[in-house]
Amino acid sequence: MKKLLYVTGSRAEYGIMKRLLLALKEDKEIDFTLVATGMHCDENYGNTYKVIEQDGFEIDKLININIDTSNNAKILQSMSICQSEFGQYFQDNKFDAVIILGDRYEIFSVAIAAAMHNLPIIHLHGGEKTLGNYDEFIRHSITKMSKLHLASTEEYRKRIIQMGEHPDTVFNVGALGAENAMLMDLPNKEALETRFGNFDKPYFMVVFHPETLSVTSVEVQFNELLLALDGFTGEYDFFFIGSNSDTGADKIKDKTLEFCAKTKSKYFTSVQPEEYLALNKYSQGLIGNSSSGLIEIPSLKIPTINIGDRQKGRVRGLSVIDVKCDRRSILDGIIKSKTNILNCNGDNPYYKKNVMSKITRLINSEIDKLSYNKDFYDNDGAM
């Protein structure tokens, strides 16, 4: 039996992985362990480790990294705590592999600690580009520390190989999030209204995260969004989901609460994975700059108004409207989303059939091969 660890640091990434984690937990060939850190351990983000426990998982350890998003120096302090804590955790606990998803700074610290302990890393969602955020270079750095790569599109698979990873270790499996939106048992509209209050008007979902590599301040970016939304408050409601714990997130929360108090919009610090998808399903579309707008939301056949450069470089489907981070462009994007010009019935480029079963089979079949010291693969352009 192989000892397998999953480390989760945020509600969004846990929501993507939940179905897979439940399958791994029940797999008789795997001794499964889960550790929670980052936003899960912070009251400001809803103490979402409780959601994980409600889903039936036993959390082996909660690692609080004292998140402070006021500036990059504070973020680096959290990363330092995370790396130190996981360095000791991996010294005290042995695993055959650790699974991590994505590109967040706390996951970067986990990856460094694991790599220094020669613990094989299985990485999901490598090879992607997000040019407006520090997630961009974090993701590619994690790729170089990982030994098994589960990419979400063929373009991303090729990019991972371009980075020197051997083709035999890189697989295009599709995106779990795109499959989740189609297969998860979602609450109906009546259940959502019981939970969150009546939906008096048609509504848009709003998820906006700091664009951390932009020369424009977070406050200016978010003000442009709020100015655009203000023009539609007589026609639509707006349901805000709290942003990730990136640099400047505290400023977004303060301005969101002010806007919600003025317009009677709704603000949710955090919601459960099924609730997030269902809220979007019954909405007019998603406005913001979340990766979910490109990966998961197109499976629900609703539009995404994708703002600014945070997701610049990512593959996207026809239901995504890209707009600049200014009031006029966002207004135009919302108007376009209500016309017949937009195709929300096209294929989601992140969706492949049986993603979860493919991943579980690959983990079981490849885990014994991960202990080798990998070489740099020099390709000649053929992938």
C-alpha positions as CSV (number, residue, x, y, z in Angstrom):
1,M,0.0,0.0,0.0
2,K,1.3,3.4,-1.0
3,K,1.3,6.4,1.3
4,L,-0.1,9.4,-0.5
5,L,-0.4,13.0,0.9
6,Y,-2.6,15.8,-0.5
7,V,-2.0,19.4,0.7
8,T,-4.8,21.9,0.3
9,G,-4.3,25.6,0.9
10,S,-7.5,27.3,-0.5
11,R,-11.2,26.7,-0.8
12,A,-11.1,27.0,-4.6
13,E,-8.5,24.3,-5.1
14,Y,-10.1,22.0,-2.6
15,G,-13.4,22.4,-4.4
16,I,-11.8,21.3,-7.6
17,M,-10.1,18.3,-6.0
18,K,-12.9,17.1,-3.7
19,R,-14.3,14.3,-5.8
20,L,-10.8,13.0,-6.5
21,L,-9.8,13.2,-2.9
22,L,-12.9,11.2,-1.8
23,A,-12.0,8.5,-4.4
24,L,-8.4,8.3,-3.2
25,K,-9.6,8.1,0.4
26,E,-11.7,5.0,-0.5
27,D,-8.9,3.4,-2.7
28,K,-7.8,0.2,-1.0
29,E,-4.4,0.4,-2.6
30,I,-3.7,3.9,-1.1
31,D,-3.0,5.0,2.5
32,F,-4.4,8.6,2.1
33,T,-3.5,11.6,4.2
34,L,-4.7,15.2,4.0
35,V,-3.1,18.3,5.4
36,A,-4.7,21.8,5.3
37,T,-2.9,25.1,5.4
38,G,-3.2,28.7,4.1
39,M,-6.7,30.1,3.8
40,H,-8.3,27.0,5.4
41,C,-6.9,28.0,8.8
42,D,-7.8,31.6,8.8
43,E,-11.0,33.1,10.2
44,N,-10.9,35.9,7.7
45,Y,-11.4,33.4,4.9
46,G,-14.1,31.4,6.7
47,N,-12.0,28.7,8.5
48,T,-12.8,26.4,5.6
49,Y,-11.0,23.5,7.2
50,K,-14.4,22.8,8.8
51,V,-15.9,22.2,5.3
52,I,-13.2,19.6,4.7
53,E,-14.1,17.8,7.9
54,Q,-17.8,18.0,7.1
55,D,-17.1,16.2,3.9
56,G,-15.8,13.3,5.9
57,F,-12.0,13.8,5.8
58,E,-9.8,13.5,8.8
59,I,-7.2,16.3,8.6
60,D,-3.9,15.0,9.8
61,K,-2.5,18.5,10.5
62,L,-3.6,22.1,10.3
63,I,-0.7,24.4,9.5
64,N,-1.5,28.0,10.1
65,I,0.8,30.4,8.2
66,N,-0.5,33.7,9.7
67,I,-1.7,35.2,6.4
68,D,-1.3,39.0,6.1
69,T,-2.0,40.3,2.6
70,S,-1.1,44.0,3.2
71,N,2.1,43.8,1.2
72,N,4.5,41.3,-0.4
73,A,6.9,41.3,2.6
74,K,4.1,39.9,4.7
75,I,3.2,37.3,2.1
76,L,6.9,36.2,2.1
77,Q,6.7,35.8,5.9
78,S,3.8,33.5,5.5
79,M,5.7,31.5,2.8
80,S,8.6,31.2,5.2
81,I,6.4,29.9,8.0
82,C,4.8,27.4,5.6
83,Q,8.2,26.1,4.3
84,S,9.5,25.7,7.8
85,E,6.4,23.9,9.1
86,F,6.3,21.5,6.1
87,G,10.0,21.0,6.3
88,Q,9.5,19.6,9.8
89,Y,6.3,17.7,8.8
90,F,8.1,15.9,6.0
91,Q,11.0,15.1,8.4
92,D,8.6,13.5,10.8
93,N,6.2,11.8,8.3
94,K,7.2,9.7,5.3
95,F,5.1,9.4,2.1
96,D,5.6,7.8,-1.3
97,A,4.3,10.9,-3.0
98,V,2.5,14.3,-2.4
99,I,-0.2,15.6,-4.7
100,I,-0.5,19.4,-5.1
101,L,-2.5,21.6,-7.5
102,G,-1.6,24.8,-9.2
103,D,0.3,27.9,-8.4
104,R,-0.4,29.5,-5.0
105,Y,2.5,30.8,-2.9
106,E,1.8,28.5,0.1
107,I,1.8,25.5,-2.3
108,F,5.2,26.7,-3.7
109,S,6.5,26.5,-0.1
110,V,5.1,23.0,0.3
111,A,6.8,22.0,-3.0
112,I,10.2,23.3,-1.9
113,A,10.0,21.4,1.4
114,A,8.9,18.2,-0.4
115,A,11.6,18.4,-3.0
116,M,14.3,19.0,-0.4
117,H,13.1,15.8,1.3
118,N,13.2,14.0,-2.1
119,L,9.5,13.4,-1.8
120,P,8.0,12.9,-5.3
121,I,5.5,15.5,-6.3
122,I,2.4,14.9,-8.5
123,H,1.4,18.2,-9.9
124,L,-1.9,19.2,-11.5
125,H,-2.5,22.2,-13.7
126,G,1.1,22.8,-14.7
127,G,2.1,24.4,-18.0
128,E,-0.5,27.2,-17.8
129,K,0.1,30.9,-18.3
130,T,-1.3,33.7,-16.1
131,L,0.9,36.7,-17.0
132,G,-0.7,39.2,-14.7
133,N,0.1,37.4,-11.4
134,Y,3.0,36.0,-9.5
135,D,1.2,32.6,-9.8
136,E,2.8,32.5,-13.3
137,F,6.4,31.9,-12.1
138,I,5.4,30.0,-9.1
139,R,3.6,27.4,-11.2
140,H,6.5,26.9,-13.6
141,S,8.9,26.6,-10.6
142,I,6.7,23.8,-9.1
143,T,6.8,22.0,-12.5
144,K,10.6,21.7,-12.2
145,M,10.3,20.2,-8.8
146,S,7.6,17.7,-9.8
147,K,7.9,14.2,-11.2
148,L,4.4,13.4,-12.5
149,H,2.5,16.1,-14.4
150,L,-1.2,16.0,-15.0
151,A,-2.0,18.8,-17.5
152,S,-5.4,20.2,-18.3
153,T,-5.0,20.7,-22.1
154,E,-2.7,19.5,-24.9
155,E,-1.1,23.0,-25.2
156,Y,-0.1,22.8,-21.5
157,R,1.2,19.3,-21.8
158,K,3.5,20.5,-24.6
159,R,4.7,23.5,-22.6
160,I,5.7,21.2,-19.7
161,I,7.8,19.1,-22.1
162,Q,9.2,22.3,-23.5
163,M,10.4,23.1,-20.0
164,G,12.5,19.9,-20.0
165,E,10.1,17.3,-18.5
166,H,10.2,13.9,-20.0
167,P,7.1,13.1,-22.2
168,D,6.6,9.8,-20.4
169,T,5.8,11.8,-17.2
170,V,3.5,14.3,-18.7
171,F,-0.2,13.5,-19.4
172,N,-3.1,15.6,-20.8
173,V,-6.0,14.5,-18.5
174,G,-8.3,17.5,-18.8
175,A,-9.5,19.6,-15.9
176,L,-11.4,18.2,-12.9
177,G,-13.2,21.5,-12.5
178,A,-14.6,21.3,-16.0
179,E,-15.9,17.8,-15.2
180,N,-17.2,18.8,-11.7
181,A,-19.5,21.5,-13.2
182,M,-21.2,18.8,-15.2
183,L,-21.2,15.8,-12.8
184,M,-21.5,17.2,-9.2
185,D,-24.9,17.0,-7.5
186,L,-25.7,20.7,-7.2
187,P,-28.3,22.3,-5.0
188,N,-31.4,23.7,-6.8
189,K,-32.4,27.3,-6.9
190,E,-34.9,26.9,-4.0
191,A,-32.2,25.3,-1.8
192,L,-29.9,28.2,-2.6
193,E,-32.5,30.8,-1.7
194,T,-33.1,29.0,1.6
195,R,-29.4,29.2,2.3
196,F,-28.6,32.7,1.0
197,G,-31.9,34.6,0.9
198,N,-34.4,35.3,-1.9
199,F,-33.1,36.1,-5.3
200,D,-35.2,39.2,-6.0
201,K,-33.6,40.0,-9.4
202,P,-31.5,38.3,-12.0
203,Y,-27.9,38.3,-10.7
204,F,-24.3,38.1,-11.7
205,M,-21.6,36.4,-9.7
206,V,-18.5,38.5,-9.0
207,V,-15.1,37.1,-8.2
208,F,-12.2,39.5,-8.4
209,H,-8.6,38.7,-7.2
210,P,-5.6,41.1,-7.0
211,E,-3.6,41.4,-10.2
212,T,-0.3,41.2,-8.4
213,L,2.1,42.0,-11.3
214,S,0.2,45.0,-12.6
215,V,1.6,48.6,-12.4
216,T,-2.0,49.7,-11.6
217,S,-2.9,49.5,-7.9
218,V,-5.5,47.0,-6.7
219,E,-7.7,49.8,-5.4
220,V,-7.8,51.5,-8.9
221,Q,-8.5,48.2,-10.6
222,F,-11.4,47.3,-8.3
223,N,-12.8,50.8,-8.4
224,E,-13.2,50.5,-12.1
225,L,-15.2,47.3,-11.7
226,L,-17.5,48.8,-9.0
227,L,-18.1,51.9,-11.2
228,A,-19.2,49.5,-14.0
229,L,-21.5,47.4,-11.8
230,D,-23.0,50.5,-10.3
231,G,-24.7,51.3,-13.6
232,F,-26.6,48.0,-13.5
233,T,-27.8,47.8,-9.9
234,G,-31.4,48.7,-10.9
235,E,-31.5,45.8,-13.3
236,Y,-29.3,43.1,-11.7
237,D,-28.1,42.0,-8.3
238,F,-24.5,41.1,-7.7
239,F,-23.2,38.3,-5.5
240,F,-19.6,38.7,-4.5
241,I,-17.4,35.8,-3.4
242,G,-14.4,36.8,-1.2
243,S,-11.1,37.0,-3.0
244,N,-8.0,34.8,-2.5
245,S,-5.4,35.7,0.0
246,D,-3.1,37.5,-2.5
247,T,-1.3,40.8,-1.9
248,G,-4.0,43.5,-1.6
249,A,-6.9,41.2,-1.0
250,D,-7.8,43.1,2.2
251,K,-8.4,46.3,0.2
252,I,-10.8,44.4,-2.1
253,K,-12.8,43.1,0.8
254,D,-13.2,46.6,2.4
255,K,-14.4,48.1,-0.9
256,T,-16.8,45.2,-1.6
257,L,-18.5,45.5,1.8
258,E,-19.0,49.2,1.2
259,F,-20.5,48.6,-2.2
260,C,-22.8,45.8,-0.8
261,A,-24.0,48.1,2.0
262,K,-24.9,50.8,-0.5
263,T,-26.5,48.6,-3.2
264,K,-27.8,45.7,-1.0
265,S,-25.7,43.3,-3.0
266,K,-24.6,40.0,-1.3
267,Y,-21.2,39.2,-0.1
268,F,-20.0,35.7,0.9
269,T,-16.7,35.2,2.5
270,S,-16.7,31.6,1.2
271,V,-19.2,29.0,0.0
272,Q,-19.0,25.2,-0.4
273,P,-17.8,23.9,-3.8
274,E,-21.3,22.7,-4.9
275,E,-22.8,26.0,-3.8
276,Y,-20.3,28.0,-5.8
277,L,-21.1,26.1,-9.0
278,A,-24.9,26.2,-8.4
279,L,-24.8,30.0,-7.7
280,N,-23.1,30.4,-11.0
281,K,-25.4,28.0,-12.8
282,Y,-28.5,30.1,-12.0
283,S,-26.8,33.4,-12.6
284,Q,-26.5,35.7,-15.6
285,G,-22.7,35.0,-15.7
286,L,-19.5,35.4,-13.8
287,I,-17.7,38.8,-13.7
288,G,-14.1,39.0,-12.5
289,N,-10.7,37.5,-13.1
290,S,-11.0,34.0,-11.5
291,S,-9.5,31.0,-13.3
292,S,-12.9,29.3,-12.7
293,G,-14.3,31.7,-15.2
294,L,-12.2,30.0,-17.9
295,I,-12.0,26.4,-16.6
296,E,-15.2,25.5,-14.8
297,I,-17.9,28.1,-15.7
298,P,-18.0,27.3,-19.5
299,S,-19.3,23.8,-18.6
300,L,-22.4,25.5,-17.1
301,K,-23.1,27.2,-20.5
302,I,-23.1,30.7,-19.1
303,P,-20.9,33.7,-20.0
304,T,-17.7,34.9,-18.3
305,I,-16.7,38.5,-18.4
306,N,-12.9,38.1,-17.8
307,I,-11.3,41.3,-16.6
308,G,-7.7,42.4,-17.1
309,D,-4.5,40.4,-17.4
310,R,-4.6,38.0,-14.4
311,Q,-5.6,35.2,-16.7
312,K,-3.7,36.4,-19.7
313,G,-2.2,33.5,-21.7
314,R,-4.7,30.8,-20.5
315,V,-6.6,28.8,-23.0
316,R,-10.3,29.9,-23.2
317,G,-13.5,29.0,-24.9
318,L,-16.0,31.0,-26.9
319,S,-18.2,31.8,-23.8
320,V,-15.4,34.0,-22.3
321,I,-15.5,37.8,-23.0
322,D,-12.1,39.4,-22.4
323,V,-12.2,43.1,-21.3
324,K,-9.7,45.6,-20.1
325,C,-9.8,46.7,-16.5
326,D,-11.6,49.9,-17.0
327,R,-15.3,51.0,-16.5
328,R,-16.2,51.3,-20.2
329,S,-14.8,48.0,-21.2
330,I,-16.5,46.1,-18.4
331,L,-19.8,47.8,-19.2
332,D,-19.5,46.8,-22.8
333,G,-18.6,43.2,-21.7
334,I,-21.7,42.9,-19.5
335,I,-23.9,44.2,-22.3
336,K,-22.3,41.8,-24.8
337,S,-23.0,38.9,-22.4
338,K,-26.7,39.6,-22.8
339,T,-26.7,39.4,-26.6
340,N,-26.9,36.6,-29.1
341,I,-23.4,37.4,-30.3
342,L,-21.9,35.2,-27.6
343,N,-21.7,31.5,-28.0
344,C,-22.1,29.8,-24.6
345,N,-23.0,26.4,-26.1
346,G,-19.6,25.6,-27.5
347,D,-17.1,23.1,-26.2
348,N,-15.2,23.8,-23.0
349,P,-11.5,23.3,-24.0
350,Y,-10.7,22.0,-20.5
351,Y,-13.3,19.3,-20.5
352,K,-12.4,15.6,-21.2
353,K,-14.4,12.6,-20.4
354,N,-13.6,10.6,-17.2
355,V,-11.0,13.0,-15.9
356,M,-11.2,11.7,-12.3
357,S,-10.9,8.1,-13.3
358,K,-7.9,8.8,-15.6
359,I,-6.1,10.6,-12.8
360,T,-6.7,7.8,-10.2
361,R,-5.5,5.2,-12.7
362,L,-2.3,7.3,-13.5
363,I,-1.5,7.8,-9.9
364,N,-1.8,4.1,-9.2
365,S,0.2,3.0,-12.3
366,E,2.9,5.7,-12.1
367,I,3.6,6.1,-8.3
368,D,6.2,3.3,-8.3
369,K,8.2,5.1,-11.0
370,L,8.5,8.4,-9.2
371,S,11.5,7.7,-6.9
372,Y,14.2,8.1,-9.6
373,N,16.3,11.3,-9.9
374,K,14.9,12.8,-13.1
375,D,17.1,14.3,-15.8
376,F,16.4,17.4,-18.0
377,Y,14.7,16.3,-21.2
378,D,16.2,18.1,-24.2
379,N,13.6,18.0,-26.9
380,D,14.2,18.8,-30.6
381,G,10.8,20.5,-31.0
382,A,8.9,17.2,-31.4
383,M,6.3,16.7,-28.7
